[in-house]
Amino acid sequence: MISTKGRYAIRIMIDLAENERDGYIPLKEVAERQNISKKYLEIIIKALVGGNLVEGVSGKGGGYRLCRRPEEYTVGEILELTEGEMVSVACLAEGASECPRKAECHTLPMWAEYSALTRNFFYGKHLTDLMGKGK
């Protein structure tokens, strides 16, 4: 399940993309447009800045903006930054120790296929695919 953190991160990124012509955008404006608590957005924006998806400037005229063009961002990279690795079962996670039942696990191929479908779906969606939707 995708948490509010992941869903709101996508909304922030779309908002910044749709309003990029305004330069740096104050988080207060994003919070008002998205009807999300500014305090909660501060937590999410910190992760987005740390992941080099957005950049911020303090002071007068400050705020946040995208580091790249909107079409260069995938939903998958935003979700993995905020939610962690997108795998269906723990044994498929990067760096997981090998499951002792791997050789006789009849369900592993199904979980691997499901994980690949999910990953490919989200990495196949770009911010520009979502911009202007729901307006």
C-alpha positions in Angstrom: 0.0 0.0 0.0 1.2 3.5 -0.8 1.2 5.8 2.2 0.1 9.4 2.3 3.7 10.4 2.3 4.2 8.8 -1.2 0.9 10.1 -2.5 1.5 13.6 -1.2 5.1 13.6 -2.6 3.6 13.0 -6.1 1.1 15.8 -5.5 3.9 18.2 -4.5 6.0 17.3 -7.5 3.0 17.8 -9.9 2.2 21.2 -8.2 5.8 22.3 -8.6 5.8 21.2 -12.2 2.5 22.9 -13.0 3.7 26.2 -11.4 7.4 26.1 -12.4 7.1 29.3 -14.5 6.8 31.1 -11.1 10.4 30.2 -10.2 10.8 29.1 -6.6 7.4 28.3 -5.0 6.8 28.8 -1.3 5.7 25.6 0.4 2.9 27.6 2.0 1.4 28.0 -1.5 1.7 24.3 -2.3 0.1 23.5 1.0 -2.8 25.8 0.3 -3.4 24.5 -3.3 -3.1 20.9 -2.3 -5.1 21.3 1.0 -2.3 19.5 2.9 -0.8 20.6 6.2 2.4 22.7 5.7 4.0 20.9 8.6 3.5 17.5 6.9 4.8 18.9 3.6 7.9 20.1 5.3 8.8 16.5 6.2 8.1 15.3 2.7 9.9 18.1 0.9 13.0 17.4 3.1 13.1 13.9 1.6 12.6 15.3 -2.0 15.5 17.7 -1.5 17.6 15.0 0.0 16.9 12.8 -3.0 17.9 15.6 -5.4 14.4 15.7 -6.9 13.8 19.3 -5.9 15.9 22.2 -4.7 15.1 24.9 -2.2 16.1 28.4 -1.4 15.5 30.2 1.9 14.6 33.9 2.4 12.7 36.4 0.3 11.7 34.9 -3.0 12.6 31.5 -1.7 10.8 28.2 -2.0 11.2 25.1 -4.0 11.4 24.0 -7.6 12.2 20.9 -9.6 15.8 20.1 -10.4 14.9 18.7 -13.8 12.2 19.0 -16.4 8.9 17.4 -15.4 9.0 14.8 -18.2 12.3 13.5 -16.7 10.7 12.4 -13.5 9.0 9.1 -13.0 6.4 8.3 -10.4 8.5 5.2 -9.6 11.5 7.3 -8.5 9.3 9.5 -6.3 7.7 6.5 -4.6 10.9 4.7 -4.1 12.4 7.8 -2.4 9.5 8.2 -0.1 8.2 4.7 0.4 11.4 2.6 -0.1 12.0 -0.3 -2.5 8.9 -1.5 -4.3 8.9 -5.2 -3.8 6.0 -7.5 -3.0 7.8 -9.8 -0.6 10.9 -9.3 1.6 13.0 -12.0 -0.1 13.0 -10.0 -3.3 14.4 -6.9 -1.7 17.8 -5.7 -2.6 20.4 -7.1 -0.2 18.0 -9.6 1.3 19.6 -12.8 2.5 18.6 -15.8 0.3 15.5 -17.6 1.5 16.3 -21.2 2.5 13.1 -22.2 0.7 13.9 -20.5 -2.6 14.5 -23.7 -4.5 11.2 -25.2 -3.6 9.1 -22.0 -3.4 6.3 -22.3 -5.9 5.1 -18.8 -5.3 8.4 -16.9 -5.8 8.0 -16.5 -9.6 4.6 -15.0 -9.1 5.8 -12.5 -6.5 8.8 -11.6 -8.8 6.4 -11.1 -11.7 4.1 -9.0 -9.6 7.0 -6.8 -8.3 8.3 -6.3 -11.9 4.8 -5.3 -13.1 4.4 -2.8 -10.3 7.9 -1.4 -10.8 7.5 -1.1 -14.6 4.1 0.5 -14.2 5.3 3.3 -11.8 8.6 3.8 -13.7 6.6 4.0 -16.9 4.5 7.0 -15.6 6.0 10.5 -15.8 5.0 13.7 -14.0 3.8 15.0 -17.4 1.4 12.1 -17.6 -0.3 13.3 -14.5 -0.2 17.1 -14.9 -3.5 18.8 -15.5 -5.5 15.7 -14.4 -8.4 16.2 -12.1 -8.8 19.9 -12.8 
